Amino acid sequence: MVPTRRRLLRTAAATTATAVAGCAATDFTGSEPAAEYVLTVDSAGASPVAHAIYEPDDGALFGDPARAALDGILPDGRHTTYGYEPLPDGAYVHRDGTYYRIASVVTGRKRLPRLLVRVDPLPEDRVPEDAVLIDTLPRPSARALKMLHTHAQTDGETGTADLLRGDAYVLRRPAERESRLATGDLDGRVVTMTESGSWAYRVEVARERIVEPAHTALALPVADSRSEFRDVVFAARVDAELAPDALSRESRERLEQAVARGTYAETEPVSEPFDALLDALGLGAVDDAVNGRLLWYDGELHRYGLYVSEPS
């Protein structure tokens, strides 16, 4: 087993403590800053089966394409969209007593006419009185413009940059293709992020022919009963399955404190019981951060993660 930084530091600390203990006359009052290990645990609020089942939201932007795709692929059909995936790959759905896993694969490409939205920043002294506040627009238009604003303000260094095509947002989803951006109502208009007129942009909407990947979704049956599907969920989604008696009393106390309070933290060098708990949770090799894992403990499902803060 490759030792983690946590174990190396704990070993080094023990060695240092032994050396210091042999020097009674040494004045050891200072200490080096230590990293903090924060275990987070919160209730998933549902059974493993219910937590695993995907349900489209109620909105038109994402919900309508997802429901149309589900109707197309269940029980044994296919549904293809261009430039976007209407369903999350790997999601589980349930219909008519059967549980399915959604698979989304790229099956080709096609050159299509698309509307591309770009924005050009404007100084506040050039903002007209009829500028449109972005937050007053319906979501299909507002979302696209907010992503373009973030892109402009960060020079493209943003987590949403992969949703853009260069400096443009492509209107692909049905709700976007029927939005105020798509109708041309906002083409040439000035929009602002604030009522004061700061962060203002002139909107440009252009039709271009671009090559779009074809995303094809299909449904793979994985279980015919709730009990069978529960086994699927535990095998595929649950990262740690622990019983109270599988832990030492000290490790169990630390986990139950995290369950009750939402967090439990120790600084380096961490205690043996906390170290053992992190190993039991599959976090023994984490020296930075991990989140979104699932724990089945004492009959309940929890989300958990570990954050390591560097010493300042």
N, C-alpha and C positions, 0 to 999 in steps of 0.2 A: 504494500500500500504506500503510495506517495504521500509523505506528510504534508498537511496543509500549513499555511502560515500560522494558524491558530495553535496547532500542536507544536510547531517549532518554537514559537514565542513562549508557550507554556513551559517547554523543556528548558529554554534559555533562562526563563524567570526562576525556575527551580534551582538551576545551577548557580545563578547569581545569589539567590537567597542563601544557599549553602555556604558560599564563599563569604558573604557578609556576616553570617552567623559566627564564623570563626574569627572575626576581627572585632572583638568587643569594644575596642577603643575607637572604632571608626564612627564618625558622625554622619549618618546617612539619613538626611531629612528631606531631600528632594526626590522627585520621581519624574520619569519620562511620560509624556502624553501617551495615552493608550487608546487603541481603537475600541469602539463599542459595537457589540453584536446584539441586534434587536430582533427578537422573534415576534412576529405578528400572527395572531390567530383570531378569526372571526367566524361567526356562524354562517353557513351557506344558506340557511333559511329554507331548505327544502330537502326532500329525500334524495338519495343518489339518482334514482330514476327520473324524478321530476326535474332535478338540476340539469341533467344531461339533455333533456328534450328541447329542441330548438323551436321557438315560436316567432314568426315574423312580427315586427311592430305594427302599430296601427296607422302609421303615416303613409302618405302616397309616394314619397321619394324612395324609400327602401322597402316598405311593407308591400306595396302593390306589385313590384317586380318579383319579390320573393314568393308571394302567394300564387302569382301566375306560373312561376317556374315549378312550384310544388304540384300544382294541378297538372302540369305537363309531364312530370316525371313519375308520378305515383299512379299505378304501382310499378310499371315497367316501361315507361316512355323516356324520351330525351327532350331537353330544352336547351336551345343555343341562343346566346346573346353575344353582341360584339362590343368589345372594349371594356366590359365590366362583368363581374360575377354576381348574379342576383342572390345566390345562396352561398353560405360559408362552407368551404370544403371540409369534410370530416364531421359535420353536424349530424345529429341523430333526430329523426322524426318518427312519428307514430301515426298510423292510419289503419282503420279497420282491423285492429288486432295484431298487426304486424309492425315490427320496429325496423327502420331502415337507416343506413348510413349514407349520407350524400357524398358523392364523388364529383369533383369539378375538374375537368381536364381541358387543355388547349387542343383543339381539333383542326386548326388551320388559321387562315387570315383572309381578310377581304377589304378591298378599297371601297370606302363609303364616303358620301358627302356628310360632313359634320359641321356644326356651328362651334367656333372657337371664340372664347371670350378672353380679351386682354384688357389691362388697365394701365393708364399713364398717370403718374402722380402729378398733382397740381398744388401750387402754393396757396395758402389761405386767402391771400388778397385777390385771387382769381376765381374764387368759388362763387358761382351765381346764387341768387336768392332761391331759385327753384331746384337747388341740389337735393337729391334724394337721400334720406337717411337709410343706410343699409338695413338697420334693425326693423324698419317698417315694411320691408319686403317679405313675401312668403319665403319659406325655407329653401326651395329649389334655387331661387336667385340669390338669396342672402348667403347661403353656404358657399356657393362658388365665389362670390365677391370677397368674402372673408378669407378664403384660402388664398386668393390673389393678393389681398392686402398683406397677409402674413408673409407670403413669398417676396413681395416688394420690400418689406421692412427688414427682412433677414437676409436679403441677397440670395434667396434660395436655400438657406441653411435651416430647413424646417422639416419636421417629421411628415408633413403633408406634401412635400415636394414630389414624391413618387406618384401622387394623384394628378399631377399636372403634366402637360406636354410642353416642355420647355417653359416659356413664360405664359402659357395659355391654359385655360380650363376648357375641356371638351364637354359639351352638353350631350350626354349619352342616354341617361335613363329617361323613361317616358315622361315623368313629371318635369324633368329639366327641359325636354324638347317641347313642352307646352308652357314653359315659364315666361315671365316678362322679358327675360333675357332673350329667349328664343323668338318671341314675337317681334323683336326689334324695338320695343317700347323704350328700352334703356340704351340703345345704340347711340353713341354720341353724347349721352347725358352725363352729368357729373354726379357722383355718389360720394357720400362721406361716412366715416365711421362714427363721428360725433356730431352733436347738434351745433357745436361751435364752429364746425367746418374744418377742423383739423383732420389729417389723414384723408384727403380728398383725392378722387381719381376720375379721369374721364374714361368712359367705357367704350370699348370697340368690339363689335361682334362681326365676325367674318365667316363666310362659308368656304370650307376647303375640303378637298378630297384627301383622306388620310387612310393609311392601312391600319386596320383594327384586328386584334387577335380574336378568334372565335372561341368562346368559353362554352363548353357543353357540360351540362349537369345530368346526372342519372342517380337512381336510388338503388342501393344494394341491400337486400333483406339480410338482417343479422339475427333476429329472434322472433319467435311466434308467441311468446308469453312474457309477462312482466318479470317473472322469476328468471327466465333465461336472459332477458335484457339486463337485469340487475347484475348478473355475472359478467356480461359484456362491459358494463360501466365500470365495475371494480377492476377488471383487467386492463381497460384502456384509459380510464380517466383518473382513478383514485391513485394518488402517488404514495400514500402511506396509510396502512391499516394497523392500528395499535389498540390493544386492550390495556386497561389500567394495570393489571397484574403482570404485563410484559415489561414494565419499567420498574426500576428501583424506586423506593419511596421518595428519595431526593429528586430524581428526574421527574417522577409523576407530579410532585408538588410544583415544580417549575412549569410543567406543561399546563396544569390546571390553573395556575396563576395567569398564564397567558390566555387561556380560554376565558377566564372570568373577567380579566381586565383589558383584554385585547392585545397586550404586549408583555414581554418579559425581556429584560436586558441585563447583560453583564459586560464588563470591560476586560480586555486582555490583561493577564492570562485568565481565561474562563475556567470555571470550576469543573471538576470531573463529572458531576451529575449533568450539568448543562451540555458539556461536550458529548456525553453519551446520548442525551436527548436529541441533539442535532444530528448525530449519526443515525439514530432510529428514524428520524424524519427524512433521511436522505439528503441532509444539508452539510454533511461532513466535509465536502470538498469546496464549499462556497466561501470565497474570500472577498466577494464584492456585494452582489445582491441577487435575489431571486424572488419571484412573486407569482401568485396565481395558482399555487399548487393546492391539491385537495387531500384532506385528512379525514379518515373515518376513525373516530375515537369514542369509545363508550356509548355506541349507539347513535351518534350524531355526525353529520357531515360538516366540515369546517374548511375554510380557505386559509392558507398560511403562506408565510414568506419569511425571508431573512434579509436584513439590511446591515451592512458593515460600514460604519462611519469612520473615515480616516482621522487620525489625531491631527489637531490643528497646531 
